[in-house]
Structures are given as C-alpha cells and as structure tokens.
Amino acid sequence: MSLRLRGRWKQGGRERSLEDLATAAASNAWRAACNGVLNLENEGFETTSRAQRLDIIEEFVAFLVLVADRVAYERLDDDERGRFITAMALRLSGLVDENRSDAQGPGQYREQFIDKLNERTGLYAECSYSEQEGPGFSMLCVLGDRVTDVLGPTNRKWAQDQVVAIDGPEAAQAFTRALKSLLGAAAASGPRAGDGPTRPLADD
C-alpha cells in the first residue's frame, strides 16, 4: 500500500501562513521517515534500539527537508523560501527533541539536529534534482550512504540498494506530491527569486 500524506486542510477557506504550511510539511516528512524505517525493518534490516531508529529517521527527514527546499525554489521567492524551510526545520527539531528525550533522557537534541541538517545541506548541495523526476541518483545515494552508516556493515550493499531504489524514491514521491498540494496557494506568488539550496539554519 502506498504512503499517503496530508496534502490538504480539513477546514478550507482560511488563509494559511508559510509557518502553517511548514508545520504540515514537517509532519509529513516525519511520517514518511518513520515509514522508511518500517520498510527497512520489514525487509529484514534490524535496528537494535529506539535511538538507532531515530538516527535513521533523522537521515530521511534531512533528505526530505532538502527535497522541500528544491520544491520551494520553484514556487516561492527567496524570503518566503527561507522562512518556510527554517520553520519546517525548527518544527522537526522539536519532534526530534520530543522523541529523543522520551527514548534517551534530556539532551541537546534540537541543536544537534540543526547541526546535522546544516552538514547534510552541504552534502546534498551539488546533487541532481529535477522538477519532473525529483531527487536524482546522486541525491538518493547520499541518503543511502547515511542510512547504511547508521545500520552498520551487515548487509550494507543490500541496505544501500533498498534505500536508493525503493525507500528513498517512495518517501520523496509521497512527500513531494503532498507538499506541492500544500504549497498550491503560495505558488501564485510569482516566479522564484532564489538561486540554489537554502542557506544554513540557525538553531534559535
């Protein structure tokens, strides 16, 4: 069964801010990331702890934030795009903090996630992406490398193949479809004014 994410509001007729849209996009990214972990486990790739599952979720989430940035690049001006991606990342950092704190106790999880996201932004910056096809092979390979690093050396090749060929594209496709629907109203704001992936994020 295909992954279904939120692409519309339950109550229509009310104008939504970019921050509202970013919150919905963050929730979709989190759900898609959790589904990615579930798919891996269903294929026999074992995780040993909730913390390790969260490590994988963070990799999928970082990948999807960068997918969101590429989608926003085609639909929002530079200021709107920066606001949207920052709000999405901050909401995700809150989800990371809630789940890490529950699994591992108190920690600097928000800051650690933002640092990881900024690092991943650099890794994905030169990767291919197209409006029609979504993330290219190089972008999917970065995700595959990061996820298999978390899983460890056992069955590394097969895990890489699973993420690159199946789980990464599925997450990106479902997330992008929902995001484009959510951003439909914002798309009327005019042509993009940005130039490449978004700037690094602050952690406050």
C-alpha positions in Angstrom: 0.0 0.0 0.0 1.4 3.4 -1.0 2.3 6.0 1.6 -0.4 8.7 1.9 0.4 12.1 3.4 -1.5 15.2 4.2 -2.0 17.3 1.1 -5.0 19.4 2.1 -6.5 21.2 5.0 -9.5 19.7 6.9 -11.1 23.2 7.1 -10.8 25.2 3.9 -11.5 28.9 3.2 -8.9 30.3 5.7 -5.6 31.7 4.5 -2.6 29.7 5.8 0.7 31.3 6.7 4.0 29.9 5.5 4.6 28.7 9.0 1.3 26.8 9.0 2.4 25.1 5.7 5.8 24.4 7.1 4.3 22.7 10.2 2.2 20.4 7.9 5.2 19.7 5.7 7.3 18.8 8.8 4.6 16.4 10.0 4.6 14.8 6.5 8.4 14.5 6.5 8.3 12.8 9.9 5.6 10.3 8.8 7.5 9.5 5.6 10.7 9.0 7.6 9.0 6.7 10.1 7.6 4.7 7.1 11.1 4.4 5.7 12.3 2.8 8.9 9.4 0.5 9.0 10.1 -0.6 5.4 13.7 -1.4 6.2 12.7 -3.5 9.2 10.1 -5.3 7.1 12.8 -6.1 4.7 14.9 -7.7 7.4 17.3 -4.9 8.2 17.4 -5.0 12.0 17.6 -2.0 14.3 18.7 -2.5 17.9 17.3 0.4 19.8 14.8 3.3 19.5 17.8 5.7 19.4 19.1 3.9 16.3 15.7 4.2 14.7 15.7 7.9 15.4 19.1 8.1 13.8 17.6 6.7 10.6 14.5 8.9 10.9 16.8 12.0 11.1 18.5 11.0 7.9 15.3 10.6 6.0 14.0 13.9 7.5 17.1 15.8 6.5 16.8 14.3 2.9 13.2 15.5 2.8 14.0 19.0 4.0 16.4 19.3 1.1 13.7 18.0 -1.2 11.3 20.6 0.2 13.9 23.3 -0.5 14.1 22.2 -4.1 10.3 22.3 -4.4 10.1 25.7 -2.7 12.8 27.0 -5.1 10.4 26.7 -7.9 7.4 28.2 -6.1 8.5 30.8 -3.5 10.6 33.9 -3.6 13.9 33.9 -1.6 12.5 35.4 1.6 9.4 33.1 1.6 11.6 30.1 0.9 13.9 30.9 3.7 11.1 31.4 6.1 9.4 28.1 5.0 12.5 25.9 5.3 13.6 27.4 8.6 10.1 26.9 10.1 10.0 23.4 8.8 13.4 22.6 10.2 12.6 24.1 13.6 9.4 22.1 13.9 11.3 19.0 13.0 13.9 19.8 15.6 11.1 19.9 18.1 9.9 16.5 17.1 13.4 15.1 17.4 13.7 16.6 20.8 10.4 15.1 22.0 11.3 11.7 20.7 14.9 11.7 21.8 14.1 12.9 25.3 11.5 10.2 25.7 13.9 7.5 24.4 17.2 8.7 25.8 16.5 11.3 28.5 17.3 15.1 28.4 19.9 16.3 25.9 20.8 19.0 23.4 18.8 17.3 20.7 17.4 20.3 18.9 20.8 21.8 18.4 22.4 18.5 17.4 19.7 18.0 14.7 20.1 21.5 13.3 23.9 20.9 13.1 23.3 17.6 11.3 20.8 19.3 8.9 23.4 22.0 8.1 26.0 19.4 7.4 23.7 17.4 5.2 22.8 20.5 3.3 26.4 20.7 2.2 26.4 17.0 1.2 23.2 17.3 -0.9 24.0 20.8 -2.3 25.6 19.5 -5.6 23.3 16.6 -6.1 20.9 16.5 -9.0 17.2 17.2 -8.7 14.6 17.9 -11.3 11.0 19.2 -11.0 9.8 16.3 -13.1 11.8 13.4 -11.8 12.5 14.5 -8.2 15.8 13.6 -6.5 18.4 12.2 -8.8 20.6 9.2 -8.3 23.4 11.1 -6.6 20.9 12.6 -4.0 19.5 9.1 -3.3 23.0 7.7 -2.9 23.8 10.3 -0.2 20.7 9.2 1.7 21.6 5.5 1.2 25.1 6.1 2.4 23.9 7.9 5.6 21.3 5.3 6.4 23.6 2.4 5.9 26.2 4.1 8.1 23.6 4.0 10.8 22.6 0.4 10.2 26.3 -0.7 10.2 28.3 -3.1 8.0 26.0 -6.1 8.0 24.2 -6.4 4.6 25.5 -2.9 3.7 25.1 -3.3 0.0 21.6 -4.6 0.2 20.5 -1.8 2.5 22.0 0.7 0.2 20.1 -0.8 -2.8 16.9 -0.8 -0.7 17.1 2.9 0.2 18.3 4.1 -3.3 15.9 2.0 -5.3 12.8 1.8 -3.2 12.6 3.6 0.2 14.1 6.9 -0.8 12.1 7.4 -4.0 8.9 6.3 -2.3 9.4 8.8 0.6 10.3 11.6 -1.9 7.4 11.0 -4.2 4.8 10.9 -1.5 6.3 13.8 0.3 6.6 15.9 -2.8 3.1 15.2 -4.0 1.7 16.3 -0.7 4.0 19.4 -0.5 3.1 20.6 -3.9 -0.6 20.4 -2.9 0.0 22.3 0.3 2.0 25.0 -1.5 -0.6 25.4 -4.2 -1.8 28.7 -3.0 1.7 30.0 -2.4 2.7 29.1 -6.0 0.7 32.1 -7.3 3.1 34.5 -5.6 5.2 34.6 -8.7 8.4 33.1 -10.2 11.2 32.0 -7.9 13.9 34.6 -6.9 16.2 32.1 -5.2 19.5 30.7 -6.5 20.2 27.2 -5.3 19.7 25.4 -2.0 18.8 27.4 1.1 21.3 29.0 3.5 22.4 27.1 6.6 19.9 27.3 9.5 20.3 28.9 12.9 19.5 26.8 16.0 17.5 29.5 17.7 
